């Protein structure tokens, strides 16, 4: 693990692979940390890429800032980290909330992004019901702590069959959730309650876009991924059967094959 200070926030991150290699940046979702990308870090760092995975503010080993953290703040943190590391252009990926942060980074600095992975996420602005729900959940986390919520949503974060077939994956996912600061998670929820619409910026994406979704994802169903695919001209869609909201951990071989195809396209265009 390494750390750097960006705008007064100490960001923890892993940076693996050759410093001279092309860069892949992966952004974790809520309520997780950078360890959710460990299978991808190992595979792609060994495969010739420099892979950078940060802990978002409020999560993992990065500084917790209570209150409200908008997606644009998360995005500025990551852009600032990459600036400090001297990274100008990169392939960017994110899952769930991490995918929305990736969309915000793309909105801010599209010229720096060589390829975009959007996994189990959606580009539409939050609905009124969604705003109420996210703020209510933030209140609940501050009142109850993270454990009741984490145990409740585990069968939605990973497919029930995954819990039976791959208990170590389920334990990892639960462990990440239990290790998350309620204050950090609540701040992110309040920020996401105000998220904007990214359809217009994505529709104009110049870089190739890969959309991945678990076939059994209850949070971002396959139909949402298909709609997003139709909205983004330069996109490909991969549905990973048997996976829930975290196909990179539930079905890492299939997920990595899809990501490898994107990286191959990016390399061919270089």
C-alpha positions as CSV (number, residue, x, y, z in Angstrom):
1,X,0.0,0.0,0.0
2,X,1.0,3.6,-0.8
3,X,-0.5,6.9,0.3
4,X,-0.5,10.4,-1.1
5,X,-2.2,13.6,0.2
6,X,-4.6,15.2,-2.3
7,X,-6.4,18.3,-1.2
8,X,-5.9,17.4,2.5
9,X,-7.2,13.8,2.1
10,X,-4.7,11.0,2.5
11,X,-5.5,8.5,-0.2
12,X,-4.4,4.9,0.1
13,X,-3.8,3.1,-3.1
14,X,-2.1,0.1,-4.8
15,X,0.1,0.7,-7.8
16,X,1.3,-2.5,-9.4
17,X,3.1,-3.4,-12.6
18,X,5.8,-1.6,-14.6
19,X,5.9,2.2,-14.2
20,X,6.5,2.4,-17.9
21,X,3.4,0.4,-18.9
22,X,0.0,1.7,-20.0
23,X,-2.2,2.5,-17.0
24,X,-5.5,0.9,-15.9
25,X,-7.3,2.6,-13.1
26,X,-10.1,0.8,-11.2
27,X,-12.6,2.4,-8.9
28,X,-14.4,0.4,-6.2
29,X,-18.1,0.6,-5.3
30,X,-20.0,1.2,-2.1
31,X,-19.6,0.0,0.6
32,X,-16.3,-1.7,-0.4
33,X,-12.6,-0.9,-0.7
34,X,-9.8,-1.3,-3.2
35,X,-9.4,-5.0,-2.3
36,X,-12.4,-5.8,-4.4
37,X,-10.1,-5.5,-7.4
38,X,-7.4,-7.8,-6.2
39,X,-8.1,-10.5,-8.9
40,X,-7.9,-7.9,-11.7
41,X,-4.8,-6.2,-10.2
42,X,-3.0,-9.5,-10.1
43,X,-4.0,-10.6,-13.6
44,X,-3.4,-7.3,-15.5
45,X,-0.3,-6.2,-13.7
46,X,1.2,-9.5,-14.6
47,X,-0.1,-9.1,-18.1
48,X,1.8,-5.9,-18.9
49,X,-0.4,-3.1,-17.5
50,X,0.3,-0.7,-14.6
51,X,-2.8,-1.0,-12.4
52,X,-3.7,1.7,-9.9
53,X,-6.6,1.1,-7.4
54,X,-7.4,3.7,-4.8
55,X,-9.5,3.6,-1.7
56,X,-12.1,6.4,-2.1
57,X,-12.4,9.0,0.6
58,X,-14.4,7.6,3.5
59,X,-13.6,4.0,2.6
60,X,-10.8,1.5,3.2
61,X,-7.6,3.2,4.5
62,X,-8.4,6.6,3.0
63,X,-9.4,9.6,5.2
64,X,-13.0,9.7,6.4
65,X,-14.7,13.0,5.8
66,X,-18.2,13.1,7.3
67,X,-21.1,15.0,5.8
68,X,-21.7,14.7,2.1
69,X,-19.4,13.6,-0.7
70,X,-20.6,14.3,-4.2
71,X,-19.4,12.2,-7.1
72,X,-17.5,15.2,-8.5
73,X,-15.4,15.2,-5.2
74,X,-14.5,11.6,-5.6
75,X,-13.6,12.3,-9.2
76,X,-11.4,15.2,-8.3
77,X,-9.6,13.1,-5.7
78,X,-8.7,10.4,-8.3
79,X,-7.7,12.9,-10.9
80,X,-5.5,14.6,-8.3
81,X,-4.0,11.3,-7.3
82,X,-3.2,10.5,-11.0
83,X,-1.7,14.0,-11.4
84,X,0.5,13.4,-8.4
85,X,1.6,10.1,-9.9
86,X,2.4,11.7,-13.3
87,X,-0.3,9.7,-15.1
88,X,-1.7,11.6,-18.1
89,X,-3.8,9.0,-20.0
90,X,-5.4,5.8,-18.7
91,X,-8.0,3.2,-19.1
92,X,-10.7,3.8,-16.5
93,X,-13.1,1.3,-14.9
94,X,-15.6,1.3,-12.1
95,X,-18.3,-0.9,-10.6
96,X,-21.6,0.4,-9.2
97,X,-20.9,3.7,-7.5
98,X,-17.4,3.4,-8.8
99,X,-18.8,3.3,-12.3
100,X,-20.7,6.5,-11.6
101,X,-17.4,8.1,-10.4
102,X,-15.8,6.8,-13.6
103,X,-18.6,8.6,-15.6
104,X,-17.9,11.8,-13.6
105,X,-14.1,11.5,-14.3
106,X,-15.0,11.0,-18.0
107,X,-17.2,14.1,-17.9
108,X,-14.4,16.2,-16.4
109,X,-11.4,14.9,-18.4
110,X,-12.6,12.9,-21.4
111,X,-9.4,13.6,-23.4
112,X,-7.3,11.6,-20.9
113,X,-9.4,8.4,-21.0
114,X,-8.3,5.8,-23.5
115,X,-11.0,3.3,-22.6
116,X,-13.9,3.1,-20.2
117,X,-15.3,0.0,-18.3
118,X,-18.7,0.5,-16.7
119,X,-19.7,-2.5,-14.6
120,X,-23.1,-3.0,-12.8
121,X,-23.9,0.7,-12.9
122,X,-26.3,3.2,-14.5
123,X,-25.8,6.7,-15.9
124,X,-29.2,8.3,-15.1
125,X,-29.7,11.0,-12.6
126,X,-31.1,10.0,-9.2
127,X,-34.9,9.9,-9.0
128,X,-36.9,11.6,-6.2
129,X,-37.6,8.2,-4.6
130,X,-33.9,7.3,-4.9
131,X,-32.9,10.6,-3.2
132,X,-35.2,9.8,-0.3
133,X,-34.0,6.2,-0.1
134,X,-30.3,7.1,-0.1
135,X,-30.7,9.8,2.6
136,X,-32.8,7.5,4.7
137,X,-30.1,4.8,4.4
138,X,-27.4,7.3,5.4
139,X,-29.4,8.1,8.5
140,X,-29.8,4.4,9.2
141,X,-26.0,3.7,8.9
142,X,-25.2,6.5,11.3
143,X,-27.9,5.3,13.8
144,X,-27.2,1.5,13.6
145,X,-23.7,1.1,12.3
146,X,-22.8,-0.9,9.2
147,X,-23.4,-4.5,10.3
148,X,-27.2,-4.8,10.0
149,X,-27.2,-3.2,6.6
150,X,-24.2,-5.4,5.4
151,X,-25.8,-8.6,6.5
152,X,-29.1,-7.6,4.9
153,X,-27.7,-6.8,1.5
154,X,-25.1,-9.5,1.1
155,X,-27.4,-11.8,-0.9
156,X,-28.0,-8.9,-3.3
157,X,-24.4,-7.9,-3.6
158,X,-23.5,-11.4,-4.7
159,X,-25.8,-14.0,-6.2
160,X,-27.2,-16.5,-3.6
161,X,-25.6,-19.3,-5.6
162,X,-22.2,-17.5,-5.2
163,X,-22.6,-17.6,-1.4
164,X,-23.1,-21.4,-1.6
165,X,-20.5,-22.1,-4.3
166,X,-17.8,-19.6,-3.3
167,X,-18.1,-18.9,0.4
168,X,-14.7,-17.2,0.5
169,X,-16.0,-14.6,-2.0
170,X,-19.1,-13.9,0.2
171,X,-16.8,-13.6,3.2
172,X,-14.6,-11.1,1.4
173,X,-17.6,-9.0,0.3
174,X,-19.1,-9.1,3.8
175,X,-15.7,-8.2,5.4
176,X,-15.3,-5.2,3.1
177,X,-18.7,-3.9,4.1
178,X,-18.1,-4.5,7.8
179,X,-14.8,-2.6,7.6
180,X,-16.4,0.5,6.0
181,X,-16.9,3.6,8.1
182,X,-20.6,4.4,8.6
183,X,-19.7,8.1,8.4
184,X,-17.8,7.7,5.1
185,X,-20.6,5.5,3.6
186,X,-23.3,7.9,4.7
187,X,-21.4,10.9,3.1
188,X,-21.2,9.0,-0.1
189,X,-24.9,8.1,-0.1
190,X,-25.9,11.7,0.5
191,X,-23.7,12.7,-2.4
192,X,-25.1,10.0,-4.8
193,X,-28.6,11.2,-3.9
194,X,-27.7,14.3,-5.9
195,X,-26.0,12.7,-8.8
196,X,-26.4,14.2,-12.3
197,X,-27.3,12.5,-15.5
198,X,-24.3,11.2,-17.6
199,X,-26.2,10.1,-20.7
200,X,-25.1,13.1,-22.8
201,X,-21.4,12.9,-21.9
202,X,-21.3,9.2,-22.5
203,X,-23.1,9.4,-25.8
204,X,-20.3,11.6,-27.0
205,X,-17.5,9.3,-25.7
206,X,-14.6,9.0,-28.1
207,X,-12.9,6.2,-26.3
208,X,-14.3,2.6,-26.5
209,X,-16.7,1.7,-23.7
210,X,-17.3,-1.7,-22.2
211,X,-20.5,-2.3,-20.2
212,X,-20.5,-5.4,-18.0
213,X,-23.4,-6.6,-15.8
214,X,-24.1,-9.7,-13.8
215,X,-27.0,-11.7,-15.1
216,X,-28.6,-11.8,-11.7
217,X,-27.8,-8.3,-10.6
218,X,-30.8,-6.9,-8.6
219,X,-29.4,-3.4,-8.2
220,X,-28.6,-2.7,-11.9
221,X,-30.6,-5.3,-13.9
222,X,-29.5,-6.5,-17.3
223,X,-32.2,-4.4,-18.9
224,X,-30.6,-1.2,-17.6
225,X,-27.3,-2.3,-19.0
226,X,-28.9,-2.9,-22.4
227,X,-30.5,0.6,-22.3
228,X,-27.1,2.1,-21.5
229,X,-25.5,0.1,-24.4
230,X,-28.1,1.5,-26.8
231,X,-27.3,5.0,-25.6
232,X,-23.5,4.8,-26.1
233,X,-22.6,4.4,-29.8
234,X,-19.0,3.2,-29.2
235,X,-19.9,0.5,-26.6
236,X,-19.9,-3.3,-26.2
237,X,-22.1,-5.2,-23.7
238,X,-21.1,-8.3,-21.8
239,X,-23.7,-10.1,-19.5
240,X,-22.0,-12.5,-17.1
241,X,-24.4,-15.4,-16.3
242,X,-24.6,-16.6,-12.7
243,X,-23.2,-13.4,-11.2
244,X,-24.9,-10.8,-9.1
245,X,-23.7,-7.2,-8.5
246,X,-20.0,-8.1,-8.3
247,X,-19.1,-10.2,-11.3
248,X,-15.4,-9.3,-11.0
249,X,-15.3,-11.4,-7.8
250,X,-18.1,-13.9,-8.5
251,X,-16.9,-14.8,-12.1
252,X,-13.4,-13.3,-12.4
253,X,-12.4,-15.4,-15.4
254,X,-15.3,-14.2,-17.5
255,X,-15.0,-10.6,-16.2
256,X,-11.3,-10.5,-16.9
257,X,-11.8,-11.9,-20.4
258,X,-14.2,-9.1,-21.2
259,X,-11.8,-6.5,-19.7
260,X,-8.9,-8.0,-21.7
261,X,-10.9,-7.5,-24.9
262,X,-11.3,-3.8,-24.1
263,X,-7.6,-3.5,-23.3
264,X,-6.7,-5.2,-26.6
265,X,-8.8,-2.7,-28.5
266,X,-7.2,0.2,-26.6
267,X,-3.7,-1.2,-27.4
268,X,-4.5,-1.7,-31.1
269,X,-5.6,2.0,-31.3
270,X,-2.5,3.3,-29.6
